[in-house]
Each structure stands twice: as C-alpha cells, then as structure tokens.
C-alpha cells in the first residue's frame, strides 16, 4: 500500500492494541483504519505517544493542495480537514472506509432518540379515547425516513467542500429547495 501524500511505501506497525500504517522514510504520515484515530486523539490517551517518533524526511516534498486518494480503495478521493485549531494536524478521511456510514447512523440514531419521548403524546391520548395507531406509526416512520434523507443530503454537501460552514449552507439550500418543490407540486399539471 502506498502513501496517498508522497507515494512512499506504507509499513504496518502495531502499537499496543492498534495497527497503524506508517510512511517511514517518506512524509511520516500515519494511516489509521476505522475508529483507530479515536484511540489516540485525546491528550489523556498515551497510546499515540509511540507514533510521535515518525517524522517527515527532509528530502520528501508533500503537495498539500494535491487531491489524495484512499490507499485501500484506490479511486476514492479523501476528504481533508484539520484536526487542530492551529491547522498543525491534517486529517484525510475516506468516505468509503466506514466513516460516512458511521456519521449517517449516528445522526439517524440521534433523530430517533429525539423522537422517542414524543411517543408519550399518542399513548396518553389513547387513554382519552379510541386512537387510530396506523397514522401515528406512519407519521413516525415518515419522520425517520425524512431525517434519513436530510442526513444523506447533509453528508453529500459535506463531501463537496472542506469548509463546514459552506457544507451546512449547501445542505440547507438543497433540503429547503426539495421541501419547496414538494409544496409547489400543487401548481403543476397532474399529467406531468
């Protein structure tokens, strides 16, 4: 496997419980698999201290503007962002190696967690009289599907740009446009 930054050879090393691919003799970059970065990104986590010895070699030039591709997926462009406020640590994530699916499921589970307390409303209303549960269940399923669609649109917007604010604005514009289009269908002829 070759380094996406400098095309050097990535060598696999094991540090305690994680396996990391290191660009030794090149840019000194580290390749973490799914969720391994979470084990070394906090100041109190000493697991990553052994990885600090790998530095960029003086003869290695790294073009920070060049588009990089995942060393495992080959054709998938990496999404670049900075992990520190001072832009000292650059992180390139592969959307196909599990990160996007994790973000999508986390956002979807968050929406489900927000909707769960509202189940108390139909339950208490059912004590007052006969409640038709079909529309209630359909409404909750529809809300979850709508949240899934909006989450997917937001993730798509974030894959278009490195800037989170621009990604948010693009995602809101797309979601609002689709909502507006849905409300404007009343004015279109039914033959379309």
N, C-alpha and C positions, 0 to 999 in steps of 0.2 A: 504494500500500500504506500502511495506517495503522498507527501505533504501537499495540501492544497495551496499553501502560501509560497513555498520556494521550490517545489517539485523534488525535494530531498526524500530519502527513504525514511519511513516511519518505523521505529523499532518498538516492539511491545515490551513493556516492563510492568512488574507487579509491585505495588506499594501497599503493604498490609492487605486490605481486602478489596482494593480496586485495581483493575488492569487498565493502563493508560498507554497510548501510542505516542512516542516522543520523537521529534525530529532532531536526532543527535547529529552533530556535525553540520547542521544547517541553520535554520531560523530559530531553533529551540522551542518551537511550538508544541503544544500538548493537544492530543485528540482524546476527548472523553466520550464514552458511549453514553447511552440513555441514563440520565439521572445521576451519573457519577460526579458531575460538577457540583451537585448539591451537597456532596460529602466533604468538599474542601473549600467552599466559598465563604464560610463564616470565620471571623477572627478567632473564635474559641476552638475551631476544628484544627487539630495539629496534624491531621493526616496528610495535608498537602505540603508540609514543610520540606519533605524529601524531594519534591518536584521543583523546588526553587533553584536547584543547582544547574538546571539545564538553561543555558543562555544562548543567545544568537551569536554565531561565529562572525568574526569581523569581515570575512570575505563574502558573506551571504547578503545579497540585496533582496529586500522584500518590497514589492509594489503594493502599498496599502489601498490603492484605488482599483486594482485589478479584481475582476469578478472571480470568485473562488467557487470550486465545485466540491461536493462531498467526496472524500476518498473512498467511501464504501459504495455509494450509489452512482458515482461517476458523473452522470449527466444532471444531477440535481444541484441548482445553484444554492449556495449557503446564504442565510440571512445574517447580516452583520449588525451588531450593536455593541455598545461599550458597557463594560461591567462596573466601571468605577466613575465617579463624578468627574475626575480629572482626565478621563479618557486614556488612562495608563494601560488598562487591560481591554483588549479587543476580543470579543467572542463571536464566532461564526457558528450558527446553528443550522442543522439540516432539517428541513420541514418533513422529510420522509422517514427519518430515523426515530420517530415516536414523539417528538416534541410537540408537533401540531396536534396530534391525536390527544395528547395529554392536556393541552390547553383547551381543546374543544370540550373534552369530557369534564374538565374542571369547571368551565363556565356553565355547562349544561347542568351539572350537579348542583351548582350554586343556585341556578334558577329554580330547580326542583325543591331545594331546601327553603327558598323564599316562598314558594307556593304551598308547601306543606301546612303551615299554620292556618292558611285560608280555608283549609278543609273543615275547620270548625264551624264556619258560617253555614254551609249546607247541612251539616249534622244537626246544629241547633234549630235550623229552620224546619228540618224534618220532624222535630218534636212538636211543632205547632200545627202541622197538617201533613197531608199526603204530598210528597215531593217526587217529581219525575227525575230519577237519577241519570237517565240517558243523556239529556243535555248537559248536566253537571259534569259527568265523566268526559263527554265530548269536548266541553269547554276546557277542561284541564289538559286533555291530550292535545287539543289545538294550541293551547298556550305553550306547551312543551315543544311542539313542532315549530311554532313560530320563533321561540327562543333559539332552537337549534339552527334555523335558517339565518337568523340575525347574527348568531355567533359565527357561523360559517362565512358570512359576508364580512364580518369584522376581521376574521383571520385572513381572508383573502386580501382585504385592504391593507393589513399589516405586512403582508408579503410583498406588496408593491413598492414599499418605501422603507427606509431605515428610521425615519422620524416618526415617533409615536403620535405626535400631535397631528401630523398630516394624515397618518393612517386612521386616526379617530375621525377626523373631518370627512375623509373619503368614505369611511364606513357609514357615518351618519347620513351623508348625502345619498348613498346608494339605497340604504334602508328607507329613508324618507321618500325617495323617488318611487320605490316599489309600493310603498303604502299609498302615496298619492295616486299612482297609476291604478291601484286597486279601487280606490274611491271614484276615479274618473271613468271607470268602465261603464257606468250607468249611462253616460252620454254617447257612447259608441253604438252603432247599429248592431243588432244581435246577429246579423249574418256574418260578421267578421269572426 
